Amino acid sequence: MTLGTIAFNNLRRRKSRLIFLVIGLLIGIATVVTLLSLSQAMTAEARHKMENFGANILLTPKTDELSLSYGGITLGGVTVDPREIREADLDRISTIPNRRNIAAVAPKILGAVQVKGERVMLMGVVADREFHLKRWWSVQGRPLAAENELVAGSAVARRLGLAMGETIEIEEFPFVVTGILQETGSQDDDLLIASLPAAQILLGKTGLVSLVEVAALCGECPVEDMVSQIAAVLPDVKVGAIQQVVKSRMHAIEQFQAFALGVAAVVILIGALVVFVTMMGSVNERTREIGIFRALGFRRGHVVTLILTEAFWVSLLAGVLGFLSGMLATRLLLPVLAEEHVHLVWNPILAGGSILLAVGVGTLASLYPALHASRLDPTEALRTL
């Protein structure tokens, strides 16, 4: 009979202790797996949102600023020779080395127009890109679908008394209001939004754009490198990165990951204490059994191996069940925590790591009880018979 057989038979005889040990370690491993899986899934969702929502690179025309000051008094500045960006030049963006990191390029033309006797700001956009880029926009009605259609911001719609389906004239061109943008609390509320080609014609700026938003928000995008690359292919354009957007979102992700690791460490520590206390209790209960083994010629190393073998099998079982329980908990919690892009990843590295963690924690927690058992005096143990 081998030590492994003795250990296995002992676990079979003491099923209640086996169940208690497995549950104690299983809860810890399941918590770790759940937190790490949720962290990975939430990180993936955040990166998905970053790649699809908003923009973090802004392209504007370069202008020459003339400062007006005399005798220590500054009168402000004026813009000299204002320029626009040629729409055809934007094709160069697709030639930069990091072009695969670009989610969307959204050009815009801006200008003032007369509507119902009032001057309002008209913005021309590429409708599918703009409304995809700004997912937070909520439109009552529907977005643009043709060049003779408009979407009105909430503030300008109230000021002009616009209603959906109404036809208005801008520079003698008729436009149909197909949607009203719900209040955003930004400058978008004061805009009339039309298709880019129609707005360019109305403003007399065919082939030109006022600014361009580039969406390249992802967790591992080299934003600064992309800014330099775009500036190199568009030397007459001012290229800037909106760094606070990236930093704030990634900081939130890092905080969640740190919190998850902290909680996981505490739970694992508690699981290790459960194993330690249970194994110590088992050693004290098995004093006579261990004394008989020693009297039969078992060495101290044999006793240590016997206890650690039991701990190994218990920890292995707890690791497998803990991983499966953690993934099940993640599957149940993910739809509640994630708004969209719910994607559960069965990570083999996480599976192997959780099992190794369970075996390592269980074995280490059982090391002192095993050493304590090996030091039992067989004569003292046999006196209890």
Backbone torsions as a table, in degrees:
resi	resn	phi	psi	omega
1	MET	NA	129.2	-177.2
2	THR	-90.7	167.2	177.1
3	LEU	-63.4	-36.4	178.6
4	GLY	-62.4	-39.9	178.9
5	THR	-66.5	-41.9	178.5
6	ILE	-61.8	-44.0	179.9
7	ALA	-62.9	-42.9	-178.7
8	PHE	-65.7	-42.3	179.3
9	ASN	-65.2	-35.8	179.7
10	ASN	-66.2	-40.5	177.5
11	LEU	-64.8	-36.3	179.5
12	ARG	-67.5	-36.9	-179.5
13	ARG	-71.9	-32.9	-177.4
14	ARG	-108.6	68.5	-175.2
15	LYS	-66.3	-36.4	-178.7
16	SER	-64.1	-41.4	177.9
17	ARG	-67.3	-37.7	177.7
18	LEU	-60.7	-46.5	-179.2
19	ILE	-63.0	-41.9	-179.6
20	PHE	-63.4	-43.9	178.7
21	LEU	-62.8	-45.9	-178.3
22	VAL	-62.6	-45.0	-178.9
23	ILE	-64.2	-42.6	-179.4
24	GLY	-59.9	-43.8	179.8
25	LEU	-80.3	-32.4	-179.9
26	LEU	-61.3	-42.1	-179.1
27	ILE	-60.5	-42.7	179.0
28	GLY	-63.2	-47.1	-179.0
29	ILE	-66.6	-41.2	179.3
30	ALA	-62.6	-38.9	178.1
31	THR	-64.4	-44.0	178.6
32	VAL	-61.0	-47.9	-178.9
33	VAL	-62.3	-42.5	-179.9
34	THR	-62.0	-48.0	-178.1
35	LEU	-64.2	-44.3	-179.2
36	LEU	-68.7	-39.0	178.7
37	SER	-66.1	-43.1	177.2
38	LEU	-63.5	-39.4	178.9
39	SER	-61.6	-44.9	178.6
40	GLN	-64.3	-43.1	-178.7
41	ALA	-66.8	-41.9	179.5
42	MET	-68.0	-34.9	175.8
43	THR	-64.4	-44.1	178.5
44	ALA	-62.4	-39.4	179.1
45	GLU	-66.6	-41.9	179.8
46	ALA	-62.8	-41.9	178.7
47	ARG	-66.5	-36.2	176.9
48	HIS	-62.6	-42.6	178.2
49	LYS	-65.0	-40.4	179.9
50	MET	-61.8	-36.8	-178.8
51	GLU	-74.0	-18.2	-175.0
52	ASN	-117.9	-19.1	-176.5
53	PHE	-110.2	133.5	171.8
54	GLY	72.5	-176.3	179.2
55	ALA	-138.7	148.0	177.9
56	ASN	-124.5	6.9	173.2
57	ILE	-130.0	128.1	-176.3
58	LEU	-119.9	129.0	178.4
59	LEU	-110.1	122.8	178.3
60	THR	-131.4	157.0	179.7
61	PRO	-66.9	145.1	172.9
62	LYS	-76.8	135.4	178.7
63	THR	-130.7	153.1	177.0
64	ASP	-95.6	123.6	179.9
65	GLU	-99.4	127.7	177.5
66	LEU	-106.0	114.5	-179.1
67	SER	-82.0	133.0	179.7
68	LEU	-107.5	105.9	178.5
69	SER	-148.4	149.4	179.1
70	TYR	-159.2	131.2	178.2
71	GLY	62.6	33.0	179.2
72	GLY	82.2	-0.4	179.9
73	ILE	-104.4	123.3	179.5
74	THR	-98.1	126.5	-179.1
75	LEU	-100.6	7.8	-177.4
76	GLY	96.6	-162.8	-178.1
77	GLY	-140.3	163.3	176.4
78	VAL	-126.2	150.8	177.8
79	THR	-88.2	126.9	-179.2
80	VAL	-105.8	132.7	176.6
81	ASP	54.9	64.6	178.2
82	PRO	-64.3	142.6	-177.0
83	ARG	-123.2	164.9	171.7
84	GLU	-119.5	166.8	178.0
85	ILE	-96.3	132.0	177.5
86	ARG	-73.3	126.9	-177.9
87	GLU	-61.0	-35.1	-179.0
88	ALA	-64.8	-27.4	-178.8
89	ASP	-70.2	-18.2	-177.2
90	LEU	-67.5	-17.5	177.6
91	ASP	-63.8	-21.2	179.9
92	ARG	-67.7	-22.4	179.9
93	ILE	-60.8	-33.2	-178.9
94	SER	-72.8	-1.0	179.8
95	THR	-101.4	-4.3	-176.7
96	ILE	-71.6	154.8	-178.6
97	PRO	-57.7	-35.7	-177.9
98	ASN	-97.1	33.4	-177.3
99	ARG	-63.1	-25.7	-179.2
100	ARG	-69.8	-18.7	178.9
101	ASN	-83.3	-4.6	-178.3
102	ILE	-87.2	122.7	179.9
103	ALA	-87.9	-36.4	-178.2
104	ALA	-161.2	148.0	173.7
105	VAL	-122.3	115.7	-173.5
106	ALA	-119.3	97.1	177.3
107	PRO	-78.8	154.3	-179.8
108	LYS	-142.6	149.1	171.4
109	ILE	-121.3	135.2	-177.3
110	LEU	-124.8	143.1	177.3
111	GLY	-174.6	160.3	-179.2
112	ALA	-91.6	139.4	178.4
113	VAL	-135.6	163.5	178.1
114	GLN	-97.3	125.3	176.7
115	VAL	-136.4	119.8	-179.5
116	LYS	53.3	38.5	176.6
117	GLY	80.1	5.5	178.6
118	GLU	-121.6	148.1	176.7
119	ARG	-89.2	126.1	179.5
120	VAL	-131.9	163.4	-179.2
121	MET	-89.8	127.3	176.8
122	LEU	-105.3	132.9	176.8
123	MET	-122.2	123.2	175.8
124	GLY	-97.1	132.9	-176.1
125	VAL	-136.2	161.5	166.6
126	VAL	-85.3	106.4	-164.2
127	ALA	-55.8	-49.7	-175.2
128	ASP	-64.0	-37.6	179.6
129	ARG	-72.0	-43.6	-174.2
130	GLU	-66.4	-45.3	-177.7
131	PHE	-75.4	-22.9	172.5
132	HIS	-74.9	-38.5	-178.3
133	LEU	-68.4	-38.6	-176.2
134	LYS	-107.4	75.2	-177.3
135	ARG	-66.8	-19.9	-179.6
136	TRP	-74.5	-12.2	176.0
137	TRP	-66.5	131.4	175.0
138	SER	-118.6	118.2	-174.3
139	VAL	-107.9	124.9	171.8
140	GLN	-82.5	113.7	-171.6
141	GLY	112.3	-125.4	177.8
142	ARG	-149.4	157.1	177.7
143	PRO	-68.8	-176.8	-179.0
144	LEU	-68.6	143.3	175.1
145	ALA	-134.3	-14.9	-179.4
146	ALA	-142.5	167.3	-175.7
147	GLU	-75.1	-12.2	179.4
148	ASN	-104.3	25.2	-178.6
149	GLU	-117.5	154.1	-178.7
150	LEU	-133.0	149.5	165.8
151	VAL	-119.0	127.6	-176.0
152	ALA	-104.2	137.9	172.6
153	GLY	-65.4	156.6	-174.3
154	SER	-62.2	-40.2	-177.2
155	ALA	-68.9	-45.5	-178.7
156	VAL	-70.4	-30.7	177.0
157	ALA	-65.2	-40.5	177.7
158	ARG	-67.9	-42.0	-176.8
159	ARG	-65.2	-38.8	-177.9
160	LEU	-94.7	-4.7	-178.9
161	GLY	66.6	40.0	-177.5
162	LEU	-83.0	147.1	177.0
163	ALA	-132.9	153.5	179.2
164	MET	-62.0	137.6	-178.6
165	GLY	87.8	-7.8	-179.9
166	GLU	-74.7	144.4	176.3
167	THR	-104.1	127.0	178.2
168	ILE	-124.8	159.0	179.1
169	GLU	-109.2	133.1	173.9
170	ILE	-124.3	113.5	-177.7
171	GLU	54.1	42.2	177.7
172	GLU	70.4	10.0	176.2
173	PHE	-104.7	128.5	-179.3
174	PRO	-79.5	137.4	176.4
175	PHE	-131.9	144.3	178.5
176	VAL	-104.3	129.0	177.6
177	VAL	-80.7	108.2	-177.5
178	THR	-96.5	-14.1	-178.4
179	GLY	-160.9	155.2	175.5
180	ILE	-122.2	124.1	-178.3
181	LEU	-72.7	125.3	177.9
182	GLN	-64.7	153.9	-173.4
183	GLU	-57.8	129.6	179.8
184	THR	-110.7	-16.4	-176.4
185	GLY	77.3	14.1	-179.8
186	SER	-125.4	-174.3	179.1
187	GLN	-65.4	-16.0	178.8
188	ASP	-61.4	-25.6	-178.8
189	ASP	-66.5	-19.6	-176.5
190	ASP	-102.6	12.9	-174.7
191	LEU	-104.8	148.3	160.9
192	LEU	-101.7	124.2	-174.2
193	ILE	-107.6	122.6	179.7
194	ALA	-127.5	174.2	176.8
195	SER	-69.1	151.6	-176.3
196	LEU	-60.4	-47.9	-179.5
197	PRO	-61.3	-40.8	-179.5
198	ALA	-65.9	-42.2	179.5
199	ALA	-66.3	-36.8	178.5
200	GLN	-63.0	-39.9	179.3
201	ILE	-67.5	-46.2	-178.7
202	LEU	-60.6	-38.5	-176.4
203	LEU	-89.9	-1.1	-179.6
204	GLY	67.7	34.6	-177.4
205	LYS	-130.4	50.9	-179.5
206	THR	-62.1	131.1	179.1
207	GLY	80.6	6.7	-178.5
208	LEU	-120.7	153.6	174.5
209	VAL	-134.3	152.5	-178.2
210	SER	-86.0	-36.6	179.0
211	LEU	-159.2	164.6	-178.5
212	VAL	-137.0	132.6	173.1
213	GLU	-104.5	131.4	179.3
214	VAL	-115.4	122.7	177.9
215	ALA	-94.3	111.3	177.5
216	ALA	-137.4	35.6	-175.5
217	LEU	-84.5	103.9	172.9
218	CYS	-147.8	160.7	-171.3
219	GLY	-60.7	-33.0	-174.1
220	GLU	-115.7	16.9	179.6
221	CYS	-73.2	131.1	174.8
222	PRO	-79.1	80.6	-171.7
223	VAL	-60.0	-44.9	-178.5
224	GLU	-62.6	-39.9	177.5
225	ASP	-64.1	-39.7	179.7
226	MET	-65.3	-38.3	176.5
227	VAL	-60.2	-44.7	179.5
228	SER	-64.7	-39.0	-179.1
229	GLN	-67.2	-42.6	178.9
230	ILE	-67.0	-39.6	177.9
231	ALA	-62.6	-32.4	-180.0
232	ALA	-70.0	-37.6	-178.9
233	VAL	-85.7	-18.0	177.6
234	LEU	-125.6	74.6	-174.2
235	PRO	-65.8	-21.9	-178.9
236	ASP	-92.7	11.3	-176.9
237	VAL	-119.8	140.1	175.4
238	LYS	-86.1	120.8	-176.3
239	VAL	-114.4	125.7	179.8
240	GLY	-134.9	150.1	179.2
241	ALA	-105.5	134.0	176.4
242	ILE	-88.8	81.3	-170.5
243	GLN	-66.8	-32.5	-175.0
244	GLN	-62.9	-27.7	178.8
245	VAL	-65.6	-48.1	-179.4
246	VAL	-64.9	-47.6	-174.5
247	LYS	-64.5	-41.1	-178.2
248	SER	-66.7	-41.7	-178.3
249	ARG	-70.5	-42.7	179.7
250	MET	-68.4	-33.2	177.5
251	HIS	-64.1	-39.7	177.9
252	ALA	-63.1	-40.5	178.3
253	ILE	-63.8	-44.3	-179.3
254	GLU	-64.1	-37.7	177.8
255	GLN	-64.4	-41.2	178.4
256	PHE	-64.0	-41.1	179.3
257	GLN	-65.3	-41.6	178.4
258	ALA	-63.7	-40.6	177.7
259	PHE	-62.7	-43.6	-179.8
260	ALA	-61.7	-43.2	180.0
261	LEU	-66.1	-38.3	179.0
262	GLY	-63.6	-47.1	178.4
263	VAL	-63.2	-40.9	179.9
264	ALA	-61.4	-41.2	179.9
265	ALA	-63.2	-41.8	179.3
266	VAL	-64.3	-43.6	-178.7
267	VAL	-65.9	-39.7	178.3
268	ILE	-64.2	-39.8	177.7
269	LEU	-61.3	-42.8	177.7
270	ILE	-63.1	-41.8	177.3
271	GLY	-61.3	-40.1	178.2
272	ALA	-64.3	-39.1	178.0
273	LEU	-65.1	-38.3	177.4
274	VAL	-61.0	-45.7	179.3
275	VAL	-63.3	-43.2	-178.5
276	PHE	-61.1	-50.0	-178.2
277	VAL	-63.1	-42.1	-178.4
278	THR	-65.9	-42.7	-179.6
279	MET	-67.8	-37.5	176.1
280	MET	-63.4	-42.2	176.6
281	GLY	-61.9	-37.9	179.4
282	SER	-65.1	-40.8	179.7
283	VAL	-63.8	-43.3	179.9
284	ASN	-65.0	-35.2	178.5
285	GLU	-69.9	-28.3	-172.9
286	ARG	-102.5	27.1	-179.1
287	THR	-57.6	-46.9	-179.2
288	ARG	-64.5	-42.2	-179.2
289	GLU	-61.2	-43.8	-179.5
290	ILE	-67.5	-37.4	177.1
291	GLY	-61.3	-39.7	178.1
292	ILE	-64.5	-43.2	177.8
293	PHE	-58.8	-44.4	-179.6
294	ARG	-65.6	-38.9	179.5
295	ALA	-66.1	-29.2	179.0
296	LEU	-81.2	-2.1	176.3
297	GLY	110.4	6.0	176.3
298	PHE	-66.1	131.8	175.3
299	ARG	-84.6	170.5	178.4
300	ARG	-59.9	-38.3	179.0
301	GLY	-62.6	-34.1	178.6
302	HIS	-66.5	-40.7	-179.8
303	VAL	-65.7	-44.2	178.0
304	VAL	-60.0	-44.6	179.6
305	THR	-62.2	-39.0	-179.8
306	LEU	-62.5	-48.3	-178.5
307	ILE	-65.6	-43.6	-178.4
308	LEU	-68.5	-31.2	176.8
309	THR	-65.4	-42.8	176.1
310	GLU	-60.6	-44.5	179.9
311	ALA	-63.0	-36.9	-179.4
312	PHE	-62.6	-48.5	-177.2
313	TRP	-67.4	-38.0	177.5
314	VAL	-64.4	-44.0	-178.6
315	SER	-66.7	-38.4	178.7
316	LEU	-62.3	-45.3	178.2
317	LEU	-63.4	-42.7	179.2
318	ALA	-64.7	-36.3	179.1
319	GLY	-64.9	-44.8	179.8
320	VAL	-65.2	-49.1	-179.8
321	LEU	-66.7	-34.9	178.7
322	GLY	-65.4	-41.0	177.9
323	PHE	-63.6	-46.3	-179.7
324	LEU	-64.3	-40.4	178.8
325	SER	-66.0	-39.6	179.0
326	GLY	-64.3	-41.3	178.5
327	MET	-67.7	-35.7	176.8
328	LEU	-65.4	-43.4	177.9
329	ALA	-63.1	-39.2	177.6
330	THR	-63.2	-41.3	179.9
331	ARG	-62.8	-33.8	-179.4
332	LEU	-79.1	-34.7	-175.9
333	LEU	-85.7	-27.6	-173.1
334	LEU	-60.3	-44.0	178.5
335	PRO	-62.7	-24.7	179.5
336	VAL	-78.3	-39.3	-174.6
337	LEU	-87.6	-31.2	-177.0
338	ALA	-98.0	130.9	-178.8
339	GLU	-75.3	-37.9	178.9
340	GLU	-157.4	-178.6	-178.2
341	HIS	54.9	42.3	179.3
342	VAL	-73.4	112.1	-175.5
343	HIS	-142.7	110.5	178.8
344	LEU	-89.7	124.9	-177.5
345	VAL	-106.5	123.3	174.5
346	TRP	-86.5	94.1	-174.1
347	ASN	-87.2	115.7	179.8
348	PRO	-65.1	-28.8	178.1
349	ILE	-67.0	-41.8	177.5
350	LEU	-65.0	-38.0	178.9
351	ALA	-63.4	-50.9	179.2
352	GLY	-63.5	-39.9	-179.5
353	GLY	-65.3	-39.5	-179.6
354	SER	-67.1	-38.7	178.7
355	ILE	-68.0	-43.3	177.6
356	LEU	-63.9	-37.5	178.4
357	LEU	-64.1	-43.4	179.2
358	ALA	-62.5	-45.9	-179.5
359	VAL	-64.2	-42.8	-179.5
360	GLY	-64.6	-47.0	-179.4
361	VAL	-65.1	-45.5	-179.9
362	GLY	-62.7	-41.7	-178.9
363	THR	-68.6	-44.7	179.4
364	LEU	-64.8	-40.0	178.8
365	ALA	-66.1	-23.4	-179.4
366	SER	-94.3	-4.4	-175.5
367	LEU	-64.9	-48.4	-179.7
368	TYR	-64.5	-45.9	175.6
369	PRO	-56.8	-36.5	179.3
370	ALA	-66.7	-43.5	178.0
371	LEU	-65.3	-38.7	177.8
372	HIS	-62.6	-41.2	179.1
373	ALA	-64.9	-37.0	-177.8
374	SER	-69.3	-21.2	-177.9
375	ARG	-91.3	-0.3	179.3
376	LEU	-63.9	135.6	178.3
377	ASP	-77.1	118.6	-176.5
378	PRO	-60.9	-32.5	-179.9
379	THR	-67.9	-39.8	178.0
380	GLU	-67.1	-38.5	179.9
381	ALA	-65.5	-39.1	-177.2
382	LEU	-72.3	-20.0	178.0
383	ARG	-67.0	-20.2	-179.5
384	THR	-81.1	-6.3	-179.7
385	LEU	-69.4	NA	NA
